[in-house]
C-alpha cells in the first residue's frame, strides 16, 4: 500500500528540488508548420494504394466477433479465409465519425491530455523486456524496476504519459500483472498511462480501475475517457484475436484506442517508403474503422511505426533517415483523415552513447516536425525496444525539456528589442551588467539540468564525467525525492480490493 | 611538397574504401519549407529596430578607409567618435545590388558551391585553438593536426567546405601561417575553404594562391570567385580595422565575404532573442552594405551567430533552444533581404558524449530547418569552439550524411507502392524474400558507417564499444587511405614559389 509520509517526505522533496531543477509541468503546442516529405500527388497515391489493399487484398481478422462487426457494417467477409475487405465508400463514411481531437483525463484532471491539433505529448518507453542502469547493469525487467520507472516518469515534468508497461515485469504472473502495473501507475502517478492491449479482460480491468481511481462509474467514464491502449496490427495485414478484442472492448466502453501497424520496411512491409506507408495506412485505417463500427465517435488515434531494418541482420533500425521521414509522412496521412497522430522517438544503439542520441534526435525531430500528438517511446528506450535504460531516460528528459522550450511561441515587447540598452552599451562593450540584462537574466534562458558548460580544466578537475555518467545521480536524486500524488486513501483501498478480488477470480490460469 | 604516390597510394585507397563505406559526394537541397519562429509582425519589428540601430545608434568603424567608403556612399560619419550611421534609404538601395545567389569555384569545379536558394553546404570546424583525439588526448593546435584535419575533411564526402583554419596551427609563425595553411588546403583538398580574415594582406595572399591553383589571373578570378572569408563584427557595434580591411580587399577582388556578428545573448548582445537578432541584423547588414559600396554585386552572405551564455559563468552555450531558434530566425531575416544565409551547428560539451550530440543535433536542425546555405562548424567542433576533435568529426560526418539522406526528395513509382507484393505475401508473413524486396534491398536504405545495429550479446562480445570509441578507427582508416586531389605539378610548384617569396617579403614582422 502506498502511504504518503507527511513532514519527512516533504523535506526530502525540498532537498531534491534543490538538486535537480527542472521546468514545471506544461503542455506543448507546435508553433511551426509541419514538415512534409510527400507532395500532394504522392500523398494521394499512397491513399489510393491503401484503399486498394483494403478493398481488394483485404485483412485477415481472426476474431469472429470482429468479423461480425465488419460484416454488419457492410464489409465483404470471407469466413473461410477470415479475410475482410472494406469498400472505399464504407471506409470514408466510417472515418467521418472519428473525432479529430479528444480529451483523456487521468486522476489529476490538470494533467488531462488534449489529443489532436498541434498538441504534442511525450511518452515513456513502453514494453521493454530488459532494464539497464549504470549501477546494476542490464537485467530482465522486474517489478521493482517497473515501480522505479513509474516514479521517474511521474517526477519528470516533461513526461505527459506512460506507454503500455514501461518495462515488462517478468517476475510477476503473466495473467495478473496488468492489475499490479495498473495499481502502480494509479498510485505512483497521476498521469495518463496506456493499458496492456492483449484481449478484452485486461483493458476492461484497467478501465474499471481508472473509474475507481477517479470515483466514477464505468458509464461516467465513457463520457470522460481515461483509458487508452495501443493496438498493433500484426503486419502484414493480420489482425489477431487479442488485439481485436482489446480494441472492441475499449471502443464499447467509450475509451481510446491507438491503432499502430508495425511496418518495418523490408520485413513486415514492402522495402519502399511508399509501399510501407500504403500498408501502414491501410492497416491503421482498418482498425480505426472498427472503433467507429463499434461506437460512432469513439476516440481513436492514427498510429505510425514505419522504420527500416538492417538488411544484413534483419534487426530493426530507428532514427534513420527512413524512420525520420516516415514519422513526418505519417503525420501527413493522419491529417488527411483529420485524425490525431501517434508516432515515436526510438533508437537502436546498445549503449547510452552518441549513436543513441543522434538516432533519438533524428526520430524526435521527425515526430515533432511531423506534428505527432502522442510521441511514444520518447524517454528511456534503447536497443530498438529491448531495454529500458535509466540513464537514457534522464538524457531523453533533458532533450525533451529543451525541445519543449524551443516549441514555445516567441513573444516580445518593444522594450525587449533592447534599443535603449544599445544606447547605453559602448561599441565593443558588453551587456552583462546592463539594466536590460539584470532585470531579465534569471529566467532569460532555458536552464538544463544535465548539461555541463564549465570550461575544460574545471570539467577535468571534477572527474571528466560525460553527460550519461552524470545522468546516474540525477535519477538517484529523483527517486530519493519521490512523492506519490494525492490519490484519496479510500480509493487506494478500493483499488487494492479490486486487484485482490480479480486475482482470485483469474487464479493462475493463463488468460 | 606534396607528391601523389602512384600505385601504392591507389591500392591503399581501395583498401580504405572497403573499410569505411560512405555516400558519394553530392549537393544537398532542402526539400522542406523553412521553420519560422517569428511571425511577420515580429520579423518586421526586428527589421525596424535594426534600422534604428544603423540610423541612430550607429557602428564604430576603426578603419579610415572604411569610413571614407561609407561617407562617399552617403552615410553620416562622425570622425571624432568614428561612429558611422546609415540612413535607411541608403541601406535599402545598397542591399538591392547584393546577389541572392552566387557560385564559388574551388580547384575542382565539380565541387563548386552554389550559395543561395535552398542549397545546403556543410563546413568543418573553424578556428579551434586546441585539438583532441582518443589516442593522443587534448593538445594545442599544431600544423601536423591541421594537415590531418584537412585530409579528413577532403576524405569525408559530406563535407562541402572548410571554415577558416580548421584549427589554429600554433607552432607556425603568426604572420605567415596563412600561407602554409592555404598551401595545405590547396594541395590536400579540392574543396572551398575560407581565408583568414585578419587584414587585407592575408585574404589577398589567399586570393592570389587560389588564382595560381586554378591557373587564372586575379582579374579572371573576379569573374569566377574562389575566395571567401568570414568577417566578424566585434559585437556590439564595433567594426575593427583588420576585419574591415579583409572585407574591402575581397570585395575589391570580386571575392566573397560572409558577415557574421558574434551576438551572444546577455554578453555581446541584449539578453533577449528580439534584441540579439535586432543587433545581429544591424551589424550583418552594416558589413554587407560595405561590400556593395566597394563593388556593386560583390558576392556576400548574411551570417548569424546568435546564441546564449551560461548566466552563471558567462561561458557561451550552443545547441540550446535559444541557439536553435536563432538559427531558424536568422534564415527569416536573410530571406527578407534575399541574401544567402550562413549559420552553424555547434556544441559546448567537453567530451564527445551524449551532450555533444544533442547540442549539435538541435543546432543542426535549427540550421537546416532555417534554410542555412552555409552550415559552419558542422563537423568536429567541441567545447564551444575551443577544440577540434577527431572523434567528434567522425560522429558529425555520420550525422551529416544521415541528414543529407533525409533531405533527398522522395520519388517513387507505382511499382514501389508494392501492391503486387501485398498480393504475394500472406497475412502475418514477411517481405524478406519477396521479389519486390530482393530487387531493391542493396540500396533501399541509407547505410551508416558508424552505427552498430548488432544485438546486445554480439555487441558485448565485440567489446561493448560506444559509437565515439568506434570513431577512432574510422578516422585512422580515412587517413591511411588518403589520396590528395589532382592539382597539376606545375601549379603546386608555383604555389610553393609564391609561399616562399611571400615568406621572405613578410619576414618575421608581425602584420
Interface residues (C-beta under 8 A of the other chain):
Chain A: X31 X32 X33 X35 X36 X37 X38 X39 X42 X45 X46 X49 X52 X53 X57 X59 X60 X83 X138 X234 X236 X237 X238 X265 X266 X267 X268 X269 X270 X271 X272 X273 X274 X275 X276 X278 X279 X308 X310 X311 X313 X314 X315 X317 X320 X321 X322 X324 X325 X329 X348 X349 X350 X351 X352 X353 X354 X355 X356 X357 X358 X359 X361 X362 X365 X369 X383 X384 X386 X387 X395 X398 X399 X402 X403 X405 X406 X408 X410 X412 X414 X416 X417 X418 X419 X421 X422 X423 X425 X427 X428 X429 X430 X431 X432 X434 X436 X437 X440 X441 X444 X445 X446 X448 X450 X451 X452 X453 X454 X455 X456 X459 X460 X464 X466 X467 X468
Chain B: X31 X32 X33 X35 X36 X37 X38 X39 X42 X45 X46 X49 X52 X53 X57 X59 X60 X83 X138 X234 X236 X237 X238 X265 X266 X267 X268 X269 X270 X271 X272 X273 X274 X275 X276 X278 X279 X308 X310 X311 X313 X314 X315 X317 X320 X321 X322 X324 X325 X329 X348 X349 X350 X351 X352 X353 X354 X355 X356 X357 X358 X359 X361 X362 X365 X369 X383 X384 X386 X387 X395 X398 X399 X402 X403 X405 X406 X408 X410 X412 X414 X416 X417 X418 X419 X421 X422 X423 X425 X427 X428 X429 X430 X431 X432 X434 X436 X437 X440 X441 X444 X445 X446 X448 X450 X451 X452 X453 X454 X455 X456 X459 X460 X464 X466 X467 X468
